[in-house]
């Protein structure tokens, strides 16, 4: 929002000239407009404004109302008297229907009130009457971001920067938008640029840390979060973000300290309690327990906060041996999460059906196995979530030739429409998907010849994988069905694509869809998928690890037997478990909750490996 103070005509004329010299035409126009709003007959401002408009090709902005009208609206806004501000805008627009400053202010008011469509319309009218008004483009971009349209928002922020180079807000917003779009390289570029303009921009450092983390650069991420905290010591979100990186690195004490610091800043910070609960074992006398329960009882506690608190109390109850309450809190937290997501199992059922039906069309095309030995080869580790994919990735990436990709959302991003029959396949599209995917892999492979992609639900795309990446390896992990389903239910999944995880009946239905599809793939593509039975693997670690390495066609390295020594960052729920020696018997833990599960698993149709090595 632009604030116009009472300053002398000579000062405004001088500012306008300076803006013209640096190429900031819209700001020069605003200076002349401000003069004319006070002194309509000022010939120098009139002449300069007319000359500037003719030379720049910008549509001549309509004259804005007197400055006192604008100041009155801004006063209402500063006092959060939004209805009065809106009525004043509408009143002024009756006399000045093309006043771009007023349309911009009205857009701000509509956005605050959650009327995003009306806000965007108001910003469009501001832009229509001053096509170089950078602030309106920036504000429109923010409204589009709020309405979950990041690609459109990016265009608005880019246009704002075209008219006003060095515009800090638009530069920061563009970095944030690229982060939301998953383009973290460009996000980092614009966030760093923001920090050149404003070195004490704490939010820019915080988001810079998030992008560094996504790209597997944890040390740079921690440095960025630390700088955000240094600028703003009460920045609780930066403490939580830093704590998550430290946890993923296995630095439990430092992570706990970061989460506790966030809680000391805000004792009602529900998300921080949830993260902390995964790092500590609670005792009955822990003072946090009473506080967390009281937060859950408060009416002002939001639904997302209640979800975090329920998962926290479930962990506390389990630590204290109260399994009945554990189940009760998990059920409450998950049901609230499902309501927020608006999940319906029919959505996933349709996806599974489409994946199977599209197979025949995909099989008509394929890419010849490349002979170039310098290519990065993907290793797809897939299966149901909570089947043990993090452990298997930890073992494989102990090998010096294998980089850890983690859970990459690349196949869904580039290939979902083809794999599910939403677009017609052809060889050119196959090549495009392959090239886009491998380009992203090379950015994180650190020059190694192989890299893992352990997105569990890539099993939906097995047909596409086999056609586009004939050199790839596919490792399918199968674990005890009840253990998998219970582990899914008891863990919080931040990814909105995992809506099926919120109710036991949905989890069972989803598991059955998965088992049916995997059997279909096995029959369709025999000997193309390496099936790994998790429990058999953990009971026969040495021999099964050697068998897995042999399948991957890499030389044997003894360090693959010691996954607990792999110090890489692990950004999954299992980040702490896999830093310990391989644990046997974890698939039986669900049984202590049998009294409360009832017949929840009665309809499970467990996937069985043909070799019986489950």
C-alpha positions as CSV (number, residue, x, y, z in Angstrom):
1,X,0.0,0.0,0.0
2,X,1.4,3.4,-0.9
3,X,1.3,6.1,1.8
4,X,1.2,9.8,0.7
5,X,2.4,12.2,3.2
6,X,2.3,16.0,3.0
7,X,5.6,17.0,1.5
8,X,6.6,20.0,-0.6
9,X,6.0,20.3,-4.3
10,X,9.7,20.8,-4.9
11,X,10.5,17.6,-3.0
12,X,8.0,15.6,-5.1
13,X,9.3,17.1,-8.3
14,X,12.8,16.2,-7.4
15,X,11.7,12.6,-6.4
16,X,9.9,12.3,-9.7
17,X,13.0,13.3,-11.7
18,X,15.1,10.8,-9.7
19,X,12.6,8.0,-10.4
20,X,12.8,8.8,-14.1
21,X,16.6,8.6,-14.0
22,X,16.5,5.1,-12.6
23,X,13.7,4.0,-14.9
24,X,11.0,3.7,-12.3
25,X,8.3,5.3,-14.4
26,X,5.2,4.3,-12.3
27,X,6.7,6.0,-9.2
28,X,7.5,9.1,-11.2
29,X,3.9,9.2,-12.4
30,X,2.6,8.8,-8.8
31,X,4.7,11.8,-7.7
32,X,3.2,14.0,-10.4
33,X,-0.3,12.6,-9.6
34,X,0.2,13.5,-5.9
35,X,1.1,17.1,-6.8
36,X,-1.9,17.5,-9.1
37,X,-4.2,16.1,-6.5
38,X,-3.3,19.0,-4.2
39,X,-2.5,21.6,-6.9
40,X,-4.5,20.8,-10.1
41,X,-3.1,23.8,-11.9
42,X,0.6,23.1,-11.3
43,X,1.8,23.5,-14.9
44,X,5.2,21.9,-14.3
45,X,3.7,18.7,-13.0
46,X,1.1,18.7,-15.8
47,X,3.7,19.1,-18.5
48,X,6.1,16.5,-17.1
49,X,3.3,14.0,-16.5
50,X,2.0,14.4,-20.1
51,X,5.5,14.1,-21.5
52,X,6.2,11.1,-19.4
53,X,3.0,9.3,-20.4
54,X,3.5,10.0,-24.1
55,X,7.1,8.8,-24.0
56,X,6.5,5.7,-22.0
57,X,3.3,4.5,-23.8
58,X,1.5,4.1,-20.5
59,X,-2.2,4.9,-20.5
60,X,-2.6,8.3,-18.8
61,X,-3.8,7.6,-15.3
62,X,-7.0,9.1,-14.3
63,X,-6.7,11.9,-11.7
64,X,-6.9,10.5,-8.2
65,X,-9.0,12.2,-5.5
66,X,-7.5,14.7,-3.1
67,X,-4.9,13.3,-0.7
68,X,-7.2,13.8,2.3
69,X,-9.6,11.1,0.9
70,X,-6.7,8.6,0.5
71,X,-5.4,9.4,4.0
72,X,-8.9,8.9,5.5
73,X,-9.1,5.4,3.9
74,X,-5.6,4.5,5.1
75,X,-6.6,5.7,8.6
76,X,-9.6,3.3,8.6
77,X,-7.3,0.5,7.4
78,X,-4.7,1.1,10.1
79,X,-7.5,0.9,12.7
80,X,-8.8,-2.3,11.1
81,X,-12.2,-0.5,10.5
82,X,-12.6,-2.3,7.2
83,X,-16.3,-1.7,6.6
84,X,-15.8,2.1,7.0
85,X,-12.7,1.9,4.7
86,X,-14.8,0.1,2.0
87,X,-17.7,2.5,2.2
88,X,-15.3,5.5,1.9
89,X,-13.7,3.8,-1.2
90,X,-17.0,3.3,-2.8
91,X,-18.1,6.8,-2.1
92,X,-14.9,8.3,-3.6
93,X,-15.2,6.1,-6.6
94,X,-18.6,7.7,-7.5
95,X,-16.7,10.9,-8.1
96,X,-13.5,9.4,-9.3
97,X,-14.5,6.2,-11.1
98,X,-11.0,5.6,-12.6
99,X,-8.9,6.4,-9.6
100,X,-6.3,3.6,-9.6
101,X,-5.2,4.3,-6.0
102,X,-8.7,3.9,-4.7
103,X,-9.3,0.7,-6.6
104,X,-6.0,-0.7,-5.2
105,X,-7.1,0.2,-1.6
106,X,-10.5,-1.4,-2.2
107,X,-8.7,-4.6,-3.4
108,X,-6.7,-4.6,-0.2
109,X,-10.0,-4.3,1.8
110,X,-11.7,-7.2,-0.1
111,X,-8.6,-9.4,0.4
112,X,-8.6,-8.8,4.2
113,X,-12.3,-9.7,4.2
114,X,-11.6,-13.0,2.3
115,X,-13.4,-11.8,-0.8
116,X,-10.6,-12.8,-3.2
117,X,-12.6,-12.6,-6.5
118,X,-13.7,-9.1,-5.7
119,X,-10.1,-8.2,-4.6
120,X,-8.7,-9.4,-7.9
121,X,-11.4,-7.5,-9.9
122,X,-10.5,-4.3,-8.0
123,X,-6.7,-4.7,-8.6
124,X,-7.5,-5.3,-12.3
125,X,-9.4,-2.0,-12.4
126,X,-6.4,-0.3,-10.8
127,X,-4.1,-1.7,-13.4
128,X,-6.6,-0.8,-16.2
129,X,-6.3,2.8,-15.2
130,X,-2.6,2.8,-14.6
131,X,-1.0,-0.1,-16.5
132,X,2.4,0.5,-14.8
133,X,1.1,0.5,-11.2
134,X,3.5,-2.1,-9.7
135,X,1.8,-2.2,-6.3
136,X,-1.4,-3.3,-7.9
137,X,0.3,-6.2,-9.7
138,X,2.0,-7.2,-6.5
139,X,-1.3,-7.1,-4.5
140,X,-3.1,-9.0,-7.2
141,X,-0.3,-11.7,-7.0
142,X,-0.9,-12.0,-3.3
143,X,-4.6,-12.5,-3.8
144,X,-3.9,-15.2,-6.4
145,X,-1.5,-16.9,-4.0
146,X,-4.2,-16.9,-1.3
147,X,-6.6,-18.4,-3.7
148,X,-4.1,-21.2,-4.5
149,X,-3.1,-20.0,-8.0
150,X,0.7,-19.7,-7.7
151,X,1.4,-19.9,-11.5
152,X,-0.8,-16.9,-12.2
153,X,0.6,-15.1,-9.1
154,X,4.1,-15.5,-10.5
155,X,3.1,-13.7,-13.6
156,X,1.8,-10.8,-11.6
157,X,4.9,-10.5,-9.4
158,X,7.1,-10.6,-12.5
159,X,5.1,-7.8,-14.1
160,X,5.4,-5.8,-10.9
161,X,9.2,-6.1,-11.1
162,X,9.1,-5.1,-14.8
163,X,7.6,-1.8,-13.9
164,X,9.5,-1.3,-10.6
165,X,12.9,-3.0,-10.6
166,X,14.1,-3.6,-7.0
167,X,10.6,-3.8,-5.6
168,X,11.3,-5.7,-2.4
169,X,7.8,-7.1,-1.7
170,X,7.4,-8.4,-5.3
171,X,10.9,-9.9,-5.3
172,X,10.2,-11.7,-2.0
173,X,6.8,-12.8,-3.1
174,X,8.2,-14.2,-6.4
175,X,10.7,-16.2,-4.4
176,X,8.0,-17.6,-2.2
177,X,5.8,-18.4,-5.2
178,X,8.5,-20.4,-6.9
179,X,9.0,-22.3,-3.7
180,X,5.3,-23.2,-3.7
181,X,5.6,-24.2,-7.3
182,X,8.5,-26.6,-6.4
183,X,11.1,-24.6,-8.3
184,X,13.5,-24.2,-5.5
185,X,16.5,-23.0,-7.6
186,X,14.6,-20.0,-8.8
187,X,13.1,-19.5,-5.3
188,X,16.6,-19.3,-3.9
189,X,17.6,-16.8,-6.6
190,X,14.8,-14.3,-5.7
191,X,15.0,-14.8,-2.0
192,X,18.8,-14.0,-2.1
193,X,17.9,-11.0,-4.2
194,X,15.4,-9.9,-1.6
195,X,18.2,-10.1,1.0
196,X,20.5,-7.9,-1.2
197,X,17.8,-5.2,-1.1
198,X,16.9,-5.8,2.6
199,X,19.5,-7.7,4.5
200,X,17.3,-7.9,7.7
201,X,14.4,-9.6,5.9
202,X,13.8,-12.5,8.4
203,X,11.1,-14.2,6.4
204,X,13.3,-14.3,3.4
205,X,16.0,-16.1,5.4
206,X,13.4,-18.5,6.8
207,X,12.0,-19.4,3.3
208,X,15.6,-19.6,1.9
209,X,16.3,-22.2,4.6
210,X,13.2,-24.2,3.5
211,X,14.4,-24.3,-0.1
212,X,17.9,-25.3,0.9
213,X,16.4,-28.1,3.0
214,X,14.3,-29.3,0.1
215,X,17.4,-29.4,-2.2
216,X,19.3,-31.5,0.4
217,X,21.5,-28.7,1.6
218,X,21.0,-28.9,5.4
219,X,24.0,-26.9,6.5
220,X,22.9,-23.9,4.4
221,X,19.4,-24.4,5.6
222,X,20.4,-24.2,9.3
223,X,22.5,-21.2,8.6
224,X,19.6,-19.4,7.0
225,X,17.2,-20.3,9.8
226,X,19.8,-19.1,12.3
227,X,20.1,-15.8,10.5
228,X,16.3,-15.4,10.6
229,X,16.4,-16.0,14.3
230,X,19.2,-13.6,14.7
231,X,17.2,-10.8,13.1
232,X,14.0,-11.8,14.9
233,X,14.7,-13.7,18.1
234,X,10.9,-14.4,18.6
235,X,10.6,-16.1,15.2
236,X,9.0,-19.3,16.5
237,X,8.5,-20.8,13.0
238,X,12.2,-20.5,12.2
239,X,13.0,-22.4,15.4
240,X,10.7,-25.2,14.4
241,X,12.1,-25.3,10.9
242,X,15.6,-25.5,12.3
243,X,14.6,-28.2,14.7
244,X,13.2,-30.3,11.9
245,X,16.6,-30.1,10.0
246,X,18.5,-31.0,13.2
247,X,16.1,-34.0,13.8
248,X,16.6,-35.2,10.2
249,X,20.4,-35.1,10.8
250,X,20.0,-37.2,14.0
251,X,20.9,-34.3,16.3
252,X,18.2,-35.1,18.8
253,X,19.3,-32.9,21.7
254,X,19.7,-29.8,19.5
255,X,16.4,-30.4,17.8
256,X,14.6,-30.7,21.2
257,X,16.2,-27.5,22.3
258,X,14.9,-25.7,19.1
259,X,11.4,-27.0,19.6
260,X,11.4,-26.1,23.3
261,X,12.6,-22.6,22.4
262,X,9.6,-22.2,20.0
263,X,7.3,-23.4,22.8
264,X,8.9,-20.9,25.3
265,X,8.1,-18.1,22.8
266,X,4.5,-19.3,22.4
267,X,3.2,-21.9,24.9
268,X,0.2,-22.5,22.7
269,X,2.3,-23.5,19.7
270,X,0.6,-26.9,19.0
271,X,2.7,-27.8,16.0
272,X,5.9,-27.5,18.0
273,X,4.5,-29.9,20.7
274,X,3.7,-32.4,18.0
275,X,7.3,-32.3,16.6
276,X,8.8,-32.4,20.1
277,X,6.7,-35.5,21.0
278,X,8.5,-37.6,18.5
279,X,11.8,-36.9,20.2
280,X,11.0,-37.5,23.9
281,X,9.6,-40.2,26.2
282,X,7.0,-38.7,28.5
283,X,6.8,-39.3,32.2
284,X,3.7,-38.7,34.4
285,X,5.2,-35.7,36.0
286,X,6.0,-33.9,32.8
287,X,4.5,-30.3,33.2
288,X,3.8,-30.1,29.4
289,X,1.1,-32.8,29.6
290,X,-1.3,-30.6,31.6
291,X,-0.6,-27.6,29.4
292,X,-1.3,-29.6,26.2
293,X,-4.5,-31.0,27.6
294,X,-5.7,-27.5,28.6
295,X,-5.0,-26.2,25.1
296,X,-7.1,-28.9,23.6
297,X,-10.0,-27.9,26.0
298,X,-9.9,-24.2,25.0
299,X,-12.6,-23.1,22.6
300,X,-10.3,-20.7,20.8
301,X,-8.0,-23.5,19.7
302,X,-8.3,-24.0,15.9
303,X,-9.0,-27.3,14.2
304,X,-5.5,-27.6,12.8
305,X,-4.1,-27.0,16.3
306,X,-6.5,-29.6,17.7
307,X,-5.1,-32.1,15.2
308,X,-1.6,-31.4,16.3
309,X,-2.5,-31.6,20.0
310,X,-4.4,-34.9,19.5
311,X,-1.4,-36.6,17.8
312,X,0.8,-35.2,20.6
313,X,-1.5,-36.6,23.3
314,X,-1.6,-40.0,21.5
315,X,2.2,-40.2,21.7
316,X,2.1,-39.1,25.4
317,X,-0.6,-41.7,26.2
318,X,1.4,-44.5,24.4
319,X,4.5,-43.5,26.4
320,X,2.5,-43.8,29.6
321,X,1.0,-47.2,28.6
322,X,-2.5,-45.9,28.2
323,X,-3.3,-47.5,24.8
324,X,-7.0,-46.8,25.1
325,X,-6.4,-43.1,25.2
326,X,-3.8,-43.4,22.4
327,X,-6.4,-44.9,20.1
328,X,-9.0,-42.3,21.1
329,X,-6.7,-39.3,20.4
330,X,-5.6,-40.8,17.1
331,X,-9.2,-41.3,16.0
332,X,-10.1,-37.7,16.9
333,X,-7.0,-36.2,15.3
334,X,-7.4,-38.2,12.1
335,X,-11.1,-37.5,11.7
336,X,-10.5,-33.8,12.0
337,X,-7.7,-34.0,9.5
338,X,-10.0,-35.9,7.1
339,X,-12.7,-33.2,7.4
340,X,-10.2,-30.5,6.6
341,X,-8.9,-32.4,3.5
342,X,-12.4,-33.3,2.4
343,X,-11.1,-36.8,1.4
344,X,-13.2,-39.4,-0.3
345,X,-11.7,-42.9,-1.1
346,X,-13.6,-42.8,-4.5
347,X,-11.0,-40.2,-5.6
348,X,-8.1,-42.7,-5.2
349,X,-10.2,-45.6,-6.4
350,X,-10.7,-43.8,-9.7
351,X,-6.9,-43.2,-10.0
352,X,-6.1,-46.8,-9.5
353,X,-8.6,-47.9,-12.1
354,X,-7.3,-45.4,-14.6
355,X,-3.7,-46.5,-14.0
356,X,-4.6,-50.1,-14.9
357,X,-6.8,-49.2,-17.9
358,X,-4.2,-46.9,-19.4
359,X,-1.5,-49.6,-19.4
360,X,-2.5,-51.0,-22.9
361,X,-2.0,-47.5,-24.4
362,X,1.3,-47.0,-22.7
363,X,2.6,-50.4,-23.9
364,X,2.5,-49.2,-27.5
365,X,5.4,-46.8,-26.9
366,X,8.7,-47.3,-25.2
367,X,12.2,-45.7,-25.1
368,X,15.2,-47.9,-26.1
369,X,17.6,-48.6,-23.3
370,X,20.3,-45.9,-23.6
371,X,23.9,-46.9,-24.2
372,X,25.3,-43.7,-22.6
373,X,27.0,-44.8,-19.4
374,X,27.2,-41.3,-18.0
375,X,23.4,-41.1,-17.4
376,X,22.0,-40.9,-13.9
377,X,20.0,-44.1,-13.3
378,X,17.0,-43.9,-11.0
379,X,16.3,-46.6,-8.4
380,X,12.6,-46.5,-7.6
381,X,11.8,-47.7,-4.0
382,X,8.0,-48.0,-3.7
383,X,5.1,-49.7,-1.9
384,X,2.7,-48.6,0.7
385,X,3.8,-45.8,3.0
386,X,5.3,-47.1,6.3
387,X,6.5,-50.3,4.6
388,X,10.2,-49.7,5.3
389,X,11.3,-47.7,2.3
390,X,13.4,-45.3,4.4
391,X,15.4,-48.2,5.8
392,X,16.0,-49.7,2.3
393,X,17.0,-46.3,1.0
394,X,19.4,-45.9,3.9
395,X,21.0,-49.2,3.1
396,X,21.3,-48.6,-0.6
397,X,22.7,-45.1,-0.2
398,X,25.5,-46.4,2.0
399,X,27.0,-47.4,-1.3
400,X,29.4,-44.8,-2.7
401,X,27.8,-44.9,-6.2
402,X,24.2,-44.2,-5.0
403,X,22.8,-40.8,-4.0
404,X,19.7,-40.3,-1.9
405,X,16.8,-38.6,-3.6
406,X,14.3,-39.1,-0.9
407,X,10.6,-38.8,-1.6
408,X,10.5,-37.1,-5.0
409,X,7.3,-35.8,-6.4
410,X,8.7,-35.7,-9.9
411,X,6.8,-38.6,-11.6
412,X,3.4,-37.2,-10.4
413,X,4.5,-33.7,-11.6
414,X,5.7,-34.7,-15.1
415,X,3.9,-38.0,-15.8
416,X,0.6,-38.2,-13.9
417,X,-1.6,-37.1,-16.8
418,X,-0.1,-39.6,-19.2
419,X,-0.1,-42.5,-16.7
420,X,-3.7,-42.0,-15.8
421,X,-4.9,-41.5,-19.4
422,X,-5.7,-37.8,-19.0
423,X,-3.5,-37.1,-22.0
424,X,-2.9,-39.3,-25.1
425,X,0.6,-40.9,-25.0
426,X,3.1,-40.6,-27.8
427,X,6.8,-41.0,-28.0
428,X,7.6,-37.3,-28.0
429,X,5.8,-36.9,-24.7
430,X,7.6,-39.9,-23.3
431,X,10.9,-38.3,-24.2
432,X,9.9,-35.0,-22.7
433,X,8.8,-36.7,-19.4
434,X,12.1,-38.6,-19.3
435,X,14.3,-35.6,-20.0
436,X,12.4,-33.4,-17.4
437,X,12.7,-36.1,-14.7
438,X,16.4,-36.8,-15.3
439,X,17.2,-33.1,-15.4
440,X,15.8,-32.7,-11.9
441,X,17.6,-35.9,-10.7
442,X,21.0,-34.6,-11.9
443,X,20.6,-31.5,-9.7
444,X,20.6,-33.6,-6.6
445,X,22.7,-36.7,-7.6
446,X,26.0,-35.1,-6.7
447,X,27.6,-36.6,-9.8
448,X,26.8,-40.2,-8.7
449,X,25.7,-42.7,-11.3
450,X,22.6,-43.9,-9.4
451,X,20.0,-42.1,-7.3
452,X,17.0,-43.3,-5.3
453,X,13.5,-42.0,-5.6
454,X,11.5,-43.4,-2.7
455,X,8.2,-41.8,-3.2
456,X,6.0,-44.8,-2.0
457,X,3.0,-44.1,-4.3
458,X,5.1,-44.3,-7.4
459,X,3.6,-47.8,-7.7
460,X,0.8,-46.1,-9.5
461,X,3.2,-45.3,-12.4
462,X,5.0,-48.7,-12.8
463,X,3.9,-49.0,-16.4
464,X,5.2,-45.5,-17.2
465,X,8.5,-46.2,-15.4
466,X,9.1,-49.3,-17.4
467,X,8.4,-47.6,-20.7
468,X,10.3,-44.4,-20.1
469,X,13.2,-45.6,-17.9
470,X,14.2,-49.0,-19.3
471,X,17.5,-48.8,-17.4
472,X,15.8,-48.1,-14.0
473,X,15.6,-50.4,-11.1
474,X,12.3,-51.0,-9.2
475,X,12.3,-52.2,-5.7
476,X,8.9,-53.0,-4.2
477,X,8.7,-53.3,-0.5
478,X,6.0,-55.5,1.1
479,X,5.4,-55.6,4.8
480,X,2.8,-57.2,7.1
481,X,-0.5,-55.6,6.0
482,X,-1.9,-55.0,9.6
483,X,1.4,-53.4,10.7
484,X,1.4,-51.1,7.6
485,X,-2.1,-50.0,8.1
486,X,-1.7,-49.3,11.8
487,X,1.5,-47.4,11.3
488,X,-0.2,-45.2,8.7
489,X,-3.1,-44.5,11.1
490,X,-0.8,-43.6,14.1
491,X,1.4,-41.1,12.1
492,X,0.6,-37.6,11.0
493,X,1.1,-37.1,7.2
494,X,1.5,-33.4,6.2
495,X,1.1,-34.2,2.5
496,X,-2.5,-33.4,1.4
497,X,-2.3,-36.1,-1.2
498,X,-2.3,-38.7,1.6
499,X,-6.0,-38.1,2.6
500,X,-6.5,-41.9,2.8
501,X,-4.4,-42.1,6.0
502,X,-7.0,-40.4,8.2
503,X,-9.5,-43.3,8.8
504,X,-8.9,-47.0,9.2
505,X,-11.6,-48.0,6.8
506,X,-10.0,-45.8,4.1
507,X,-6.6,-47.1,4.8
508,X,-7.8,-50.7,4.4
509,X,-9.6,-49.8,1.2
510,X,-6.5,-48.1,-0.1
511,X,-4.3,-51.0,0.8
512,X,-6.6,-53.4,-1.1
513,X,-6.4,-51.2,-4.1
514,X,-2.7,-51.1,-3.9
515,X,-2.4,-54.9,-3.5
516,X,-4.7,-55.5,-6.5
517,X,-2.7,-53.1,-8.7
518,X,0.6,-54.6,-7.7
519,X,-0.6,-58.1,-8.6
520,X,-1.7,-56.7,-11.9
521,X,1.8,-55.2,-12.6
522,X,3.5,-58.5,-11.6
523,X,1.4,-60.4,-14.1
524,X,1.8,-57.8,-16.8
525,X,5.5,-57.3,-16.4
526,X,7.1,-60.5,-14.9
527,X,10.6,-60.3,-13.6
528,X,10.7,-56.5,-14.0
529,X,10.0,-55.7,-10.3
530,X,12.3,-56.7,-7.3
531,X,10.0,-57.7,-4.5
532,X,11.5,-57.3,-1.0
533,X,9.7,-58.8,2.0
534,X,10.5,-56.3,4.9
535,X,10.3,-58.7,7.8
536,X,12.2,-61.4,6.0
537,X,14.8,-58.8,5.1
538,X,15.3,-57.6,8.7
539,X,15.6,-61.2,9.9
540,X,18.2,-62.0,7.3
541,X,19.9,-58.6,6.8
542,X,23.3,-59.7,5.5
543,X,22.2,-62.2,2.9
544,X,19.2,-60.1,1.7
545,X,21.3,-56.9,1.5
546,X,23.8,-58.8,-0.7
547,X,21.0,-60.1,-2.9
548,X,19.6,-56.5,-3.2
549,X,22.9,-55.1,-4.2
550,X,23.4,-57.8,-6.8
551,X,20.0,-56.9,-8.3
552,X,21.1,-53.2,-8.5
553,X,24.1,-54.4,-10.5
554,X,26.6,-52.5,-8.4
555,X,29.7,-53.9,-6.7
556,X,29.5,-55.1,-3.1
557,X,30.5,-52.6,-0.4
558,X,30.6,-53.7,3.3
559,X,29.2,-50.4,4.6
560,X,25.8,-51.4,3.2
561,X,25.5,-53.7,6.2
562,X,25.6,-50.7,8.6
563,X,22.8,-48.3,7.6
564,X,22.9,-46.8,11.1
565,X,26.2,-45.2,10.2
566,X,24.8,-43.4,7.2
567,X,24.8,-39.7,8.3
568,X,22.7,-38.3,5.5
569,X,19.7,-36.0,6.2
570,X,16.4,-38.0,6.3
571,X,13.2,-36.0,5.8
572,X,10.6,-38.7,6.6
573,X,8.7,-39.9,9.7
574,X,11.3,-42.7,10.1
575,X,14.3,-40.3,10.3
576,X,15.2,-41.4,13.8
577,X,14.4,-45.1,13.6
578,X,16.8,-45.8,10.7
579,X,19.7,-44.3,12.6
580,X,19.6,-47.3,14.9
581,X,20.6,-50.8,14.1
582,X,18.1,-52.7,12.0
583,X,15.2,-53.6,14.3
584,X,13.4,-56.9,14.2
585,X,9.8,-57.4,15.3
586,X,8.4,-54.0,14.6
587,X,5.5,-55.5,12.5
588,X,4.0,-56.9,15.7
589,X,3.6,-53.6,17.6
590,X,0.1,-53.1,16.3
591,X,-1.2,-56.0,18.3
592,X,-1.2,-54.2,21.6
593,X,-4.1,-52.1,20.1
594,X,-6.2,-55.1,19.1
595,X,-8.8,-54.5,21.8
596,X,-9.8,-51.1,20.3
597,X,-9.3,-52.1,16.6
598,X,-12.3,-54.5,16.6
599,X,-12.8,-55.8,13.1
600,X,-11.1,-52.8,11.4
601,X,-8.7,-55.2,9.5
602,X,-11.2,-57.8,8.7
603,X,-11.5,-56.7,5.0
604,X,-7.7,-56.6,4.4
605,X,-6.5,-58.5,1.4
606,X,-2.8,-58.8,2.1
607,X,-0.3,-58.7,-0.8
608,X,1.6,-62.0,-0.8
609,X,5.0,-62.4,-2.4
610,X,5.3,-65.4,-4.7
611,X,8.5,-66.6,-3.0
612,X,6.9,-66.5,0.4
613,X,9.6,-64.4,1.8
614,X,7.3,-62.0,3.5
